[in-house]
Amino acid sequence: MEPSEAQVRALEAFARHSVSDDEILDMLAALFSTTPSASVQAAIAGILLRADLPMTSSPTLVQNLLANRLPAAAGDNTIDALLRSAGSELSRAPDACFCPSRARHRLHAALSDRGRL
């Protein structure tokens, strides 16, 4: 489907439903990374904000958002809100960190607890 206002409206209508199906969430994440439309990305971010995302998807989701985000219209903070939400999920799940090794993560956590970071 060509990105258009109709597609945005369809995605916004879809956002009113509780989405928890992994396949649909994966398809939406793939659409986010391939669409040439910032308004379609914002509509997808709205769906993902309301979705029941598994904790393990947060690092991948954040990487996808950061790598493929298009410049949004002024005042559109939906993607920022999704990044904050995914970031807070990550902070509650130390196993889902971006650190290449768990040892480095444990060191980072220990230093943070001691006020050294």
Number of C-alpha atoms within 10 A of each C-alpha: 6 9 13 12 12 12 15 19 14 13 20 18 12 15 19 12 11 12 16 14 11 13 9 11 19 13 11 18 19 12 14 23 17 12 17 15 18 19 21 23 28 25 23 23 26 21 24 24 18 15 17 14 18 10 14 14 15 21 17 13 18 17 13 15 20 13 10 14 19 18 11 15 10 6 6 13 14 19 23 14 14 21 20 13 15 21 16 12 18 20 11 11 13 14 14 18 17 13 13 8 9 14 10 11 17 14 11 14 15 13 12 11 10 8 8 9 9
